[in-house]
C-alpha cells in the first residue's frame, strides 16, 4: 500500500470518477508532518477498497484553492466524486477511525484497521450494532457489576441531574477521551433520550470497545437516584 502522486490533470480520473473511495492528501514535498501522516496511514491500514493519492500544493495551487486547502497536511476523503470528510494536521488512531467512519458500509466489510499490532475489523453502520439496555436493568447493574456510566450530554445537562458515579464526556468529545475508558470493563452510555448516547456508543465500538451498551430512553426513563451539581 502506498500513496500515488497525481497532478491537476489526473485529478478527475484518479479521484472524481474513481470507482473506489479515495483518501487524498494535499501536501508539500518538504513537509515533514505530511510524510509522517502518510507513513502513519500506511502502517495502520490494511484496506482493499480505498485508493491513496497525494497532490503537491505548490504545483497545484488552483486545485487546492478549489477545495479550500490552505494548510498541510490536509486529508480529504472522497466518495463518488465528492468530499465526505476532511482532516487537517497530524493524525491519531482514533481520528483515523473517525475519518473512515464516513465511508459507505459496503466499502468497509472485510476491510481492516490495524490497532496495537493486531487487525481489527471495523464494521460500520449496519455492522457496528450497539446493544440497548433499559434504565431498570442499568439500575440493577449498578448494585452488582458496577459498569462505567458515561453521560454524553452537555456539562450543563449533566450538572442538572445525573446518575451517581457517572462520568460526563459530551458526545462530541468521546473520541478525544478514550484514555479515560477501560476496554475490559462494561460501558453504558447515557443521554437525555438515548439518541446521542447511541451515537457515542457506536463511536466506542468503532474504536474497538466491545463491552458497550446504550441506555434506551436516556435520563427521561431513569427512575433511580440522581445527583445535582449546583
LOLODREN-918596 format. One record per residue (C-alpha): residue number from 0; residue in three letters; x, y, z. Coordinates in Angstrom, 2 decimals. Example, Ala and Ser with C-alpha at 12.3 -4.5 7.8 and 13.67 -1.06 7.14 Angstrom:
% LOLODREN-918596
<atom><seq>0</seq><type>ALA</type><c1>12.30</c1><c2>-4.50</c2><c3>7.80</c3></atom>
<atom><seq>1</seq><type>SER</type><c1>13.67</c1><c2>-1.06</c2><c3>7.14</c3></atom>
//
This chain:
% LOLODREN-918596
<atom><seq>0</seq><type>UNK</type><c1>0.00</c1><c2>0.00</c2><c3>0.00</c3></atom>
<atom><seq>1</seq><type>UNK</type><c1>1.32</c1><c2>3.44</c2><c3>-0.93</c3></atom>
<atom><seq>2</seq><type>UNK</type><c1>0.26</c1><c2>6.96</c2><c3>-1.88</c3></atom>
<atom><seq>3</seq><type>UNK</type><c1>0.25</c1><c2>7.68</c2><c3>-5.60</c3></atom>
<atom><seq>4</seq><type>UNK</type><c1>1.31</c1><c2>11.21</c2><c3>-6.52</c3></atom>
<atom><seq>5</seq><type>UNK</type><c1>-1.01</c1><c2>12.88</c2><c3>-9.05</c3></atom>
<atom><seq>6</seq><type>UNK</type><c1>-1.48</c1><c2>16.36</c2><c3>-10.52</c3></atom>
<atom><seq>7</seq><type>UNK</type><c1>-4.42</c1><c2>18.52</c2><c3>-11.54</c3></atom>
<atom><seq>8</seq><type>UNK</type><c1>-4.66</c1><c2>16.90</c2><c3>-14.99</c3></atom>
<atom><seq>9</seq><type>UNK</type><c1>-5.05</c1><c2>13.46</c2><c3>-13.43</c3></atom>
<atom><seq>10</seq><type>UNK</type><c1>-7.39</c1><c2>14.58</c2><c3>-10.66</c3></atom>
<atom><seq>11</seq><type>UNK</type><c1>-10.67</c1><c2>13.88</c2><c3>-12.43</c3></atom>
<atom><seq>12</seq><type>UNK</type><c1>-9.68</c1><c2>10.38</c2><c3>-13.50</c3></atom>
<atom><seq>13</seq><type>UNK</type><c1>-7.97</c1><c2>9.34</c2><c3>-10.27</c3></atom>
<atom><seq>14</seq><type>UNK</type><c1>-10.35</c1><c2>11.00</c2><c3>-7.81</c3></atom>
<atom><seq>15</seq><type>UNK</type><c1>-13.63</c1><c2>12.36</c2><c3>-9.18</c3></atom>
<atom><seq>16</seq><type>UNK</type><c1>-14.51</c1><c2>9.39</c2><c3>-11.39</c3></atom>
<atom><seq>17</seq><type>UNK</type><c1>-12.83</c1><c2>6.72</c2><c3>-9.27</c3></atom>
<atom><seq>18</seq><type>UNK</type><c1>-14.97</c1><c2>3.64</c2><c3>-8.65</c3></atom>
<atom><seq>19</seq><type>UNK</type><c1>-13.39</c1><c2>3.30</c2><c3>-5.21</c3></atom>
<atom><seq>20</seq><type>UNK</type><c1>-13.35</c1><c2>5.85</c2><c3>-2.37</c3></atom>
<atom><seq>21</seq><type>UNK</type><c1>-10.21</c1><c2>7.97</c2><c3>-2.38</c3></atom>
<atom><seq>22</seq><type>UNK</type><c1>-8.17</c1><c2>9.34</c2><c3>0.53</c3></atom>
<atom><seq>23</seq><type>UNK</type><c1>-6.30</c1><c2>12.37</c2><c3>-0.82</c3></atom>
<atom><seq>24</seq><type>UNK</type><c1>-3.50</c1><c2>14.18</c2><c3>0.99</c3></atom>
<atom><seq>25</seq><type>UNK</type><c1>-2.72</c1><c2>17.75</c2><c3>-0.03</c3></atom>
<atom><seq>26</seq><type>UNK</type><c1>0.90</c1><c2>18.26</c2><c3>0.97</c3></atom>
<atom><seq>27</seq><type>UNK</type><c1>4.29</c1><c2>19.80</c2><c3>0.22</c3></atom>
<atom><seq>28</seq><type>UNK</type><c1>7.35</c1><c2>17.74</c2><c3>-0.68</c3></atom>
<atom><seq>29</seq><type>UNK</type><c1>9.35</c1><c2>19.40</c2><c3>2.11</c3></atom>
<atom><seq>30</seq><type>UNK</type><c1>6.60</c1><c2>18.94</c2><c3>4.75</c3></atom>
<atom><seq>31</seq><type>UNK</type><c1>7.80</c1><c2>16.50</c2><c3>7.43</c3></atom>
<atom><seq>32</seq><type>UNK</type><c1>4.35</c1><c2>16.32</c2><c3>9.02</c3></atom>
<atom><seq>33</seq><type>UNK</type><c1>2.90</c1><c2>15.29</c2><c3>5.65</c3></atom>
<atom><seq>34</seq><type>UNK</type><c1>5.40</c1><c2>12.45</c2><c3>5.39</c3></atom>
<atom><seq>35</seq><type>UNK</type><c1>4.64</c1><c2>11.29</c2><c3>8.92</c3></atom>
<atom><seq>36</seq><type>UNK</type><c1>0.89</c1><c2>11.30</c2><c3>8.30</c3></atom>
<atom><seq>37</seq><type>UNK</type><c1>1.30</c1><c2>9.24</c2><c3>5.12</c3></atom>
<atom><seq>38</seq><type>UNK</type><c1>3.55</c1><c2>6.79</c2><c3>6.96</c3></atom>
<atom><seq>39</seq><type>UNK</type><c1>1.06</c1><c2>6.55</c2><c3>9.83</c3></atom>
<atom><seq>40</seq><type>UNK</type><c1>-1.82</c1><c2>5.80</c2><c3>7.46</c3></atom>
<atom><seq>41</seq><type>UNK</type><c1>0.13</c1><c2>3.16</c2><c3>5.55</c3></atom>
<atom><seq>42</seq><type>UNK</type><c1>1.24</c1><c2>1.48</c2><c3>8.78</c3></atom>
<atom><seq>43</seq><type>UNK</type><c1>-2.23</c1><c2>1.48</c2><c3>10.31</c3></atom>
<atom><seq>44</seq><type>UNK</type><c1>-4.42</c1><c2>0.47</c2><c3>7.40</c3></atom>
<atom><seq>45</seq><type>UNK</type><c1>-4.98</c1><c2>-2.73</c2><c3>5.50</c3></atom>
<atom><seq>46</seq><type>UNK</type><c1>-7.74</c1><c2>-1.68</c2><c3>3.14</c3></atom>
<atom><seq>47</seq><type>UNK</type><c1>-8.63</c1><c2>-3.29</c2><c3>-0.16</c3></atom>
<atom><seq>48</seq><type>UNK</type><c1>-11.11</c1><c2>-0.74</c2><c3>-1.46</c3></atom>
<atom><seq>49</seq><type>UNK</type><c1>-9.56</c1><c2>2.61</c2><c3>-0.57</c3></atom>
<atom><seq>50</seq><type>UNK</type><c1>-7.29</c1><c2>4.44</c2><c3>-3.03</c3></atom>
<atom><seq>51</seq><type>UNK</type><c1>-4.48</c1><c2>6.58</c2><c3>-1.55</c3></atom>
<atom><seq>52</seq><type>UNK</type><c1>-3.28</c1><c2>9.59</c2><c3>-3.54</c3></atom>
<atom><seq>53</seq><type>UNK</type><c1>-1.34</c1><c2>12.78</c2><c3>-2.84</c3></atom>
<atom><seq>54</seq><type>UNK</type><c1>-1.11</c1><c2>16.18</c2><c3>-4.50</c3></atom>
<atom><seq>55</seq><type>UNK</type><c1>1.66</c1><c2>18.76</c2><c3>-4.11</c3></atom>
<atom><seq>56</seq><type>UNK</type><c1>0.00</c1><c2>22.04</c2><c3>-3.15</c3></atom>
<atom><seq>57</seq><type>UNK</type><c1>2.79</c1><c2>24.19</c2><c3>-4.56</c3></atom>
<atom><seq>58</seq><type>UNK</type><c1>2.39</c1><c2>22.65</c2><c3>-8.03</c3></atom>
<atom><seq>59</seq><type>UNK</type><c1>-1.41</c1><c2>22.50</c2><c3>-7.97</c3></atom>
<atom><seq>60</seq><type>UNK</type><c1>-2.42</c1><c2>25.72</c2><c3>-6.21</c3></atom>
<atom><seq>61</seq><type>UNK</type><c1>-5.63</c1><c2>26.26</c2><c3>-8.17</c3></atom>
<atom><seq>62</seq><type>UNK</type><c1>-6.93</c1><c2>22.80</c2><c3>-7.26</c3></atom>
<atom><seq>63</seq><type>UNK</type><c1>-6.01</c1><c2>23.37</c2><c3>-3.60</c3></atom>
<atom><seq>64</seq><type>UNK</type><c1>-7.95</c1><c2>26.66</c2><c3>-3.60</c3></atom>
<atom><seq>65</seq><type>UNK</type><c1>-10.97</c1><c2>24.95</c2><c3>-5.14</c3></atom>
<atom><seq>66</seq><type>UNK</type><c1>-11.12</c1><c2>22.69</c2><c3>-2.08</c3></atom>
<atom><seq>67</seq><type>UNK</type><c1>-10.28</c1><c2>25.44</c2><c3>0.44</c3></atom>
<atom><seq>68</seq><type>UNK</type><c1>-6.95</c1><c2>23.86</c2><c3>1.28</c3></atom>
<atom><seq>69</seq><type>UNK</type><c1>-4.53</c1><c2>26.31</c2><c3>2.91</c3></atom>
<atom><seq>70</seq><type>UNK</type><c1>-2.73</c1><c2>24.08</c2><c3>5.40</c3></atom>
<atom><seq>71</seq><type>UNK</type><c1>-0.69</c1><c2>20.92</c2><c3>5.12</c3></atom>
<atom><seq>72</seq><type>UNK</type><c1>-1.23</c1><c2>18.14</c2><c3>5.51</c3></atom>
<atom><seq>73</seq><type>UNK</type><c1>-4.92</c1><c2>18.24</c2><c3>4.63</c3></atom>
<atom><seq>74</seq><type>UNK</type><c1>-6.71</c1><c2>14.94</c2><c3>4.12</c3></atom>
<atom><seq>75</seq><type>UNK</type><c1>-9.88</c1><c2>14.77</c2><c3>2.03</c3></atom>
<atom><seq>76</seq><type>UNK</type><c1>-11.95</c1><c2>11.61</c2><c3>1.82</c3></atom>
<atom><seq>77</seq><type>UNK</type><c1>-13.82</c1><c2>11.32</c2><c3>-1.50</c3></atom>
<atom><seq>78</seq><type>UNK</type><c1>-16.68</c1><c2>9.02</c2><c3>-2.43</c3></atom>
<atom><seq>79</seq><type>UNK</type><c1>-18.49</c1><c2>9.19</c2><c3>-5.76</c3></atom>
<atom><seq>80</seq><type>UNK</type><c1>-16.62</c1><c2>12.36</c2><c3>-6.65</c3></atom>
<atom><seq>81</seq><type>UNK</type><c1>-17.50</c1><c2>14.39</c2><c3>-3.58</c3></atom>
<atom><seq>82</seq><type>UNK</type><c1>-15.77</c1><c2>15.16</c2><c3>-0.29</c3></atom>
<atom><seq>83</seq><type>UNK</type><c1>-17.37</c1><c2>13.29</c2><c3>2.59</c3></atom>
<atom><seq>84</seq><type>UNK</type><c1>-14.77</c1><c2>14.01</c2><c3>5.31</c3></atom>
<atom><seq>85</seq><type>UNK</type><c1>-11.79</c1><c2>16.27</c2><c3>5.99</c3></atom>
<atom><seq>86</seq><type>UNK</type><c1>-8.89</c1><c2>16.26</c2><c3>8.47</c3></atom>
<atom><seq>87</seq><type>UNK</type><c1>-6.11</c1><c2>18.81</c2><c3>8.91</c3></atom>
<atom><seq>88</seq><type>UNK</type><c1>-2.75</c1><c2>18.20</c2><c3>10.60</c3></atom>
<atom><seq>89</seq><type>UNK</type><c1>-1.34</c1><c2>15.25</c2><c3>12.50</c3></atom>
<atom><seq>90</seq><type>UNK</type><c1>-3.47</c1><c2>12.13</c2><c3>12.80</c3></atom>
<atom><seq>91</seq><type>UNK</type><c1>-4.16</c1><c2>9.96</c2><c3>15.83</c3></atom>
<atom><seq>92</seq><type>UNK</type><c1>-5.53</c1><c2>6.43</c2><c3>15.60</c3></atom>
<atom><seq>93</seq><type>UNK</type><c1>-8.96</c1><c2>7.41</c2><c3>16.89</c3></atom>
<atom><seq>94</seq><type>UNK</type><c1>-9.04</c1><c2>10.32</c2><c3>14.41</c3></atom>
<atom><seq>95</seq><type>UNK</type><c1>-8.26</c1><c2>7.90</c2><c3>11.59</c3></atom>
<atom><seq>96</seq><type>UNK</type><c1>-11.17</c1><c2>5.75</c2><c3>12.72</c3></atom>
<atom><seq>97</seq><type>UNK</type><c1>-13.44</c1><c2>8.79</c2><c3>12.84</c3></atom>
<atom><seq>98</seq><type>UNK</type><c1>-12.37</c1><c2>9.85</c2><c3>9.36</c3></atom>
<atom><seq>99</seq><type>UNK</type><c1>-13.00</c1><c2>6.42</c2><c3>7.86</c3></atom>
<atom><seq>100</seq><type>UNK</type><c1>-16.37</c1><c2>6.11</c2><c3>9.58</c3></atom>
<atom><seq>101</seq><type>UNK</type><c1>-17.69</c1><c2>8.32</c2><c3>6.79</c3></atom>
<atom><seq>102</seq><type>UNK</type><c1>-17.11</c1><c2>5.55</c2><c3>4.25</c3></atom>
<atom><seq>103</seq><type>UNK</type><c1>-20.18</c1><c2>3.70</c2><c3>2.99</c3></atom>
<atom><seq>104</seq><type>UNK</type><c1>-20.97</c1><c2>0.39</c2><c3>4.67</c3></atom>
<atom><seq>105</seq><type>UNK</type><c1>-20.10</c1><c2>-1.84</c2><c3>1.71</c3></atom>
<atom><seq>106</seq><type>UNK</type><c1>-16.61</c1><c2>-0.40</c2><c3>1.43</c3></atom>
<atom><seq>107</seq><type>UNK</type><c1>-15.64</c1><c2>-1.47</c2><c3>4.94</c3></atom>
<atom><seq>108</seq><type>UNK</type><c1>-16.96</c1><c2>-5.03</c2><c3>5.06</c3></atom>
<atom><seq>109</seq><type>UNK</type><c1>-13.90</c1><c2>-7.21</c2><c3>5.33</c3></atom>
<atom><seq>110</seq><type>UNK</type><c1>-11.51</c1><c2>-4.28</c2><c3>5.43</c3></atom>
<atom><seq>111</seq><type>UNK</type><c1>-9.25</c1><c2>-3.94</c2><c3>8.39</c3></atom>
<atom><seq>112</seq><type>UNK</type><c1>-7.70</c1><c2>-1.30</c2><c3>10.59</c3></atom>
<atom><seq>113</seq><type>UNK</type><c1>-4.56</c1><c2>-2.19</c2><c3>12.49</c3></atom>
<atom><seq>114</seq><type>UNK</type><c1>-4.58</c1><c2>-1.30</c2><c3>16.17</c3></atom>
<atom><seq>115</seq><type>UNK</type><c1>-1.92</c1><c2>-2.16</c2><c3>18.74</c3></atom>
<atom><seq>116</seq><type>UNK</type><c1>-0.28</c1><c2>-4.74</c2><c3>16.48</c3></atom>
<atom><seq>117</seq><type>UNK</type><c1>-3.48</c1><c2>-6.62</c2><c3>15.68</c3></atom>
<atom><seq>118</seq><type>UNK</type><c1>-6.04</c1><c2>-6.36</c2><c3>12.94</c3></atom>
<atom><seq>119</seq><type>UNK</type><c1>-9.46</c1><c2>-5.13</c2><c3>13.94</c3></atom>
<atom><seq>120</seq><type>UNK</type><c1>-12.50</c1><c2>-5.47</c2><c3>11.73</c3></atom>
<atom><seq>121</seq><type>UNK</type><c1>-14.04</c1><c2>-2.03</c2><c3>11.71</c3></atom>
<atom><seq>122</seq><type>UNK</type><c1>-17.62</c1><c2>-2.69</c2><c3>10.74</c3></atom>
<atom><seq>123</seq><type>UNK</type><c1>-19.55</c1><c2>0.48</c2><c3>10.15</c3></atom>
<atom><seq>124</seq><type>UNK</type><c1>-23.21</c1><c2>1.47</c2><c3>10.17</c3></atom>
<atom><seq>125</seq><type>UNK</type><c1>-25.12</c1><c2>-1.83</c2><c3>9.92</c3></atom>
<atom><seq>126</seq><type>UNK</type><c1>-22.23</c1><c2>-3.86</c2><c3>11.33</c3></atom>
<atom><seq>127</seq><type>UNK</type><c1>-21.31</c1><c2>-1.79</c2><c3>14.38</c3></atom>
<atom><seq>128</seq><type>UNK</type><c1>-24.58</c1><c2>-2.54</c2><c3>16.09</c3></atom>
<atom><seq>129</seq><type>UNK</type><c1>-24.99</c1><c2>-1.37</c2><c3>19.67</c3></atom>
<atom><seq>130</seq><type>UNK</type><c1>-26.97</c1><c2>-3.34</c2><c3>22.23</c3></atom>
<atom><seq>131</seq><type>UNK</type><c1>-29.58</c1><c2>-1.39</c2><c3>24.17</c3></atom>
<atom><seq>132</seq><type>UNK</type><c1>-30.20</c1><c2>-1.78</c2><c3>27.87</c3></atom>
<atom><seq>133</seq><type>UNK</type><c1>-33.20</c1><c2>-0.47</c2><c3>29.81</c3></atom>
<atom><seq>134</seq><type>UNK</type><c1>-32.93</c1><c2>2.05</c2><c3>32.62</c3></atom>
<atom><seq>135</seq><type>UNK</type><c1>-34.26</c1><c2>-0.59</c2><c3>35.02</c3></atom>
<atom><seq>136</seq><type>UNK</type><c1>-31.51</c1><c2>-3.02</c2><c3>34.01</c3></atom>
<atom><seq>137</seq><type>UNK</type><c1>-28.90</c1><c2>-0.31</c2><c3>34.46</c3></atom>
<atom><seq>138</seq><type>UNK</type><c1>-30.13</c1><c2>0.34</c2><c3>37.99</c3></atom>
<atom><seq>139</seq><type>UNK</type><c1>-29.80</c1><c2>-3.36</c2><c3>38.77</c3></atom>
<atom><seq>140</seq><type>UNK</type><c1>-26.27</c1><c2>-3.50</c2><c3>37.33</c3></atom>
<atom><seq>141</seq><type>UNK</type><c1>-25.18</c1><c2>-0.57</c2><c3>39.49</c3></atom>
<atom><seq>142</seq><type>UNK</type><c1>-25.85</c1><c2>-2.76</c2><c3>42.53</c3></atom>
<atom><seq>143</seq><type>UNK</type><c1>-23.91</c1><c2>-5.68</c2><c3>41.04</c3></atom>
<atom><seq>144</seq><type>UNK</type><c1>-21.18</c1><c2>-5.32</c2><c3>38.42</c3></atom>
<atom><seq>145</seq><type>UNK</type><c1>-20.52</c1><c2>-1.54</c2><c3>38.66</c3></atom>
<atom><seq>146</seq><type>UNK</type><c1>-20.27</c1><c2>-0.70</c2><c3>34.93</c3></atom>
<atom><seq>147</seq><type>UNK</type><c1>-18.76</c1><c2>2.56</c2><c3>33.68</c3></atom>
<atom><seq>148</seq><type>UNK</type><c1>-21.64</c1><c2>5.00</c2><c3>33.12</c3></atom>
<atom><seq>149</seq><type>UNK</type><c1>-20.72</c1><c2>7.61</c2><c3>30.50</c3></atom>
<atom><seq>150</seq><type>UNK</type><c1>-23.11</c1><c2>10.56</c2><c3>30.38</c3></atom>
<atom><seq>151</seq><type>UNK</type><c1>-22.66</c1><c2>12.12</c2><c3>26.94</c3></atom>
<atom><seq>152</seq><type>UNK</type><c1>-24.88</c1><c2>15.16</c2><c3>27.47</c3></atom>
<atom><seq>153</seq><type>UNK</type><c1>-23.59</c1><c2>18.70</c2><c3>27.79</c3></atom>
<atom><seq>154</seq><type>UNK</type><c1>-21.93</c1><c2>19.82</c2><c3>31.02</c3></atom>
<atom><seq>155</seq><type>UNK</type><c1>-24.98</c1><c2>21.90</c2><c3>31.93</c3></atom>
<atom><seq>156</seq><type>UNK</type><c1>-27.37</c1><c2>18.98</c2><c3>31.43</c3></atom>
<atom><seq>157</seq><type>UNK</type><c1>-25.10</c1><c2>16.75</c2><c3>33.49</c3></atom>
<atom><seq>158</seq><type>UNK</type><c1>-24.99</c1><c2>19.23</c2><c3>36.37</c3></atom>
<atom><seq>159</seq><type>UNK</type><c1>-28.76</c1><c2>19.50</c2><c3>36.42</c3></atom>
<atom><seq>160</seq><type>UNK</type><c1>-29.02</c1><c2>15.81</c2><c3>37.31</c3></atom>
<atom><seq>161</seq><type>UNK</type><c1>-27.02</c1><c2>12.66</c2><c3>36.59</c3></atom>
<atom><seq>162</seq><type>UNK</type><c1>-26.67</c1><c2>9.04</c2><c3>37.66</c3></atom>
<atom><seq>163</seq><type>UNK</type><c1>-24.36</c1><c2>8.61</c2><c3>40.68</c3></atom>
<atom><seq>164</seq><type>UNK</type><c1>-20.73</c1><c2>7.84</c2><c3>39.77</c3></atom>
<atom><seq>165</seq><type>UNK</type><c1>-21.33</c1><c2>8.57</c2><c3>36.10</c3></atom>
<atom><seq>166</seq><type>UNK</type><c1>-18.66</c1><c2>10.39</c2><c3>34.08</c3></atom>
<atom><seq>167</seq><type>UNK</type><c1>-19.54</c1><c2>13.33</c2><c3>31.87</c3></atom>
<atom><seq>168</seq><type>UNK</type><c1>-17.95</c1><c2>13.16</c2><c3>28.40</c3></atom>
<atom><seq>169</seq><type>UNK</type><c1>-20.03</c1><c2>15.02</c2><c3>25.79</c3></atom>
<atom><seq>170</seq><type>UNK</type><c1>-20.68</c1><c2>13.02</c2><c3>22.63</c3></atom>
<atom><seq>171</seq><type>UNK</type><c1>-18.59</c1><c2>15.45</c2><c3>20.57</c3></atom>
<atom><seq>172</seq><type>UNK</type><c1>-15.59</c1><c2>14.76</c2><c3>22.81</c3></atom>
<atom><seq>173</seq><type>UNK</type><c1>-15.90</c1><c2>11.00</c2><c3>23.20</c3></atom>
<atom><seq>174</seq><type>UNK</type><c1>-13.10</c1><c2>10.03</c2><c3>20.80</c3></atom>
<atom><seq>175</seq><type>UNK</type><c1>-10.77</c1><c2>12.56</c2><c3>22.41</c3></atom>
<atom><seq>176</seq><type>UNK</type><c1>-11.15</c1><c2>10.91</c2><c3>25.83</c3></atom>
<atom><seq>177</seq><type>UNK</type><c1>-10.68</c1><c2>7.22</c2><c3>25.12</c3></atom>
<atom><seq>178</seq><type>UNK</type><c1>-7.80</c1><c2>7.13</c2><c3>27.59</c3></atom>
<atom><seq>179</seq><type>UNK</type><c1>-10.35</c1><c2>7.62</c2><c3>30.40</c3></atom>
<atom><seq>180</seq><type>UNK</type><c1>-12.28</c1><c2>4.48</c2><c3>29.45</c3></atom>
<atom><seq>181</seq><type>UNK</type><c1>-11.25</c1><c2>0.92</c2><c3>30.26</c3></atom>
<atom><seq>182</seq><type>UNK</type><c1>-11.85</c1><c2>-1.53</c2><c3>27.42</c3></atom>
<atom><seq>183</seq><type>UNK</type><c1>-12.01</c1><c2>-4.51</c2><c3>29.76</c3></atom>
<atom><seq>184</seq><type>UNK</type><c1>-14.97</c1><c2>-3.06</c2><c3>31.69</c3></atom>
<atom><seq>185</seq><type>UNK</type><c1>-18.59</c1><c2>-2.80</c2><c3>30.62</c3></atom>
<atom><seq>186</seq><type>UNK</type><c1>-19.55</c1><c2>0.69</c2><c3>29.43</c3></atom>
<atom><seq>187</seq><type>UNK</type><c1>-23.07</c1><c2>2.11</c2><c3>29.35</c3></atom>
<atom><seq>188</seq><type>UNK</type><c1>-23.69</c1><c2>5.37</c2><c3>27.52</c3></atom>
<atom><seq>189</seq><type>UNK</type><c1>-26.44</c1><c2>7.72</c2><c3>28.66</c3></atom>
<atom><seq>190</seq><type>UNK</type><c1>-28.01</c1><c2>10.93</c2><c3>27.39</c3></atom>
<atom><seq>191</seq><type>UNK</type><c1>-31.44</c1><c2>12.57</c2><c3>27.71</c3></atom>
<atom><seq>192</seq><type>UNK</type><c1>-33.38</c1><c2>10.28</c2><c3>25.36</c3></atom>
<atom><seq>193</seq><type>UNK</type><c1>-30.95</c1><c2>7.63</c2><c3>24.12</c3></atom>
<atom><seq>194</seq><type>UNK</type><c1>-30.20</c1><c2>9.19</c2><c3>20.75</c3></atom>
<atom><seq>195</seq><type>UNK</type><c1>-26.88</c1><c2>10.91</c2><c3>21.46</c3></atom>
<atom><seq>196</seq><type>UNK</type><c1>-25.74</c1><c2>8.05</c2><c3>23.67</c3></atom>
<atom><seq>197</seq><type>UNK</type><c1>-26.32</c1><c2>5.57</c2><c3>20.85</c3></atom>
<atom><seq>198</seq><type>UNK</type><c1>-24.15</c1><c2>7.70</c2><c3>18.59</c3></atom>
<atom><seq>199</seq><type>UNK</type><c1>-21.45</c1><c2>7.77</c2><c3>21.27</c3></atom>
<atom><seq>200</seq><type>UNK</type><c1>-21.70</c1><c2>4.01</c2><c3>21.76</c3></atom>
<atom><seq>201</seq><type>UNK</type><c1>-21.16</c1><c2>3.42</c2><c3>18.04</c3></atom>
<atom><seq>202</seq><type>UNK</type><c1>-18.04</c1><c2>5.58</c2><c3>18.18</c3></atom>
<atom><seq>203</seq><type>UNK</type><c1>-16.72</c1><c2>3.43</c2><c3>21.02</c3></atom>
<atom><seq>204</seq><type>UNK</type><c1>-17.46</c1><c2>0.20</c2><c3>19.17</c3></atom>
<atom><seq>205</seq><type>UNK</type><c1>-15.59</c1><c2>1.58</c2><c3>16.17</c3></atom>
<atom><seq>206</seq><type>UNK</type><c1>-12.64</c1><c2>2.29</c2><c3>18.48</c3></atom>
<atom><seq>207</seq><type>UNK</type><c1>-12.58</c1><c2>-1.41</c2><c3>19.49</c3></atom>
<atom><seq>208</seq><type>UNK</type><c1>-14.59</c1><c2>-1.17</c2><c3>22.73</c3></atom>
<atom><seq>209</seq><type>UNK</type><c1>-16.54</c1><c2>-4.41</c2><c3>22.75</c3></atom>
<atom><seq>210</seq><type>UNK</type><c1>-18.48</c1><c2>-4.16</c2><c3>26.02</c3></atom>
<atom><seq>211</seq><type>UNK</type><c1>-20.64</c1><c2>-1.14</c2><c3>25.21</c3></atom>
<atom><seq>212</seq><type>UNK</type><c1>-24.38</c1><c2>-0.75</c2><c3>25.74</c3></atom>
<atom><seq>213</seq><type>UNK</type><c1>-26.72</c1><c2>2.18</c2><c3>25.24</c3></atom>
<atom><seq>214</seq><type>UNK</type><c1>-29.34</c1><c2>3.05</c2><c3>27.87</c3></atom>
<atom><seq>215</seq><type>UNK</type><c1>-32.58</c1><c2>3.27</c2><c3>25.91</c3></atom>
<atom><seq>216</seq><type>UNK</type><c1>-34.85</c1><c2>6.14</c2><c3>26.87</c3></atom>
<atom><seq>217</seq><type>UNK</type><c1>-31.98</c1><c2>8.00</c2><c3>28.50</c3></atom>
<atom><seq>218</seq><type>UNK</type><c1>-32.45</c1><c2>10.08</c2><c3>31.64</c3></atom>
<atom><seq>219</seq><type>UNK</type><c1>-36.10</c1><c2>10.52</c2><c3>30.68</c3></atom>
<atom><seq>220</seq><type>UNK</type><c1>-36.57</c1><c2>6.87</c2><c3>31.58</c3></atom>
<atom><seq>221</seq><type>UNK</type><c1>-34.34</c1><c2>6.87</c2><c3>34.67</c3></atom>
<atom><seq>222</seq><type>UNK</type><c1>-36.20</c1><c2>6.30</c2><c3>37.95</c3></atom>
<atom><seq>223</seq><type>UNK</type><c1>-33.21</c1><c2>5.85</c2><c3>40.24</c3></atom>
<atom><seq>224</seq><type>UNK</type><c1>-31.19</c1><c2>8.30</c2><c3>42.31</c3></atom>
<atom><seq>225</seq><type>UNK</type><c1>-29.71</c1><c2>11.40</c2><c3>40.69</c3></atom>
<atom><seq>226</seq><type>UNK</type><c1>-27.05</c1><c2>13.83</c2><c3>41.76</c3></atom>
<atom><seq>227</seq><type>UNK</type><c1>-27.26</c1><c2>17.56</c2><c3>41.07</c3></atom>
<atom><seq>228</seq><type>UNK</type><c1>-24.35</c1><c2>19.98</c2><c3>40.99</c3></atom>
<atom><seq>229</seq><type>UNK</type><c1>-25.28</c1><c2>23.50</c2><c3>41.96</c3></atom>
//
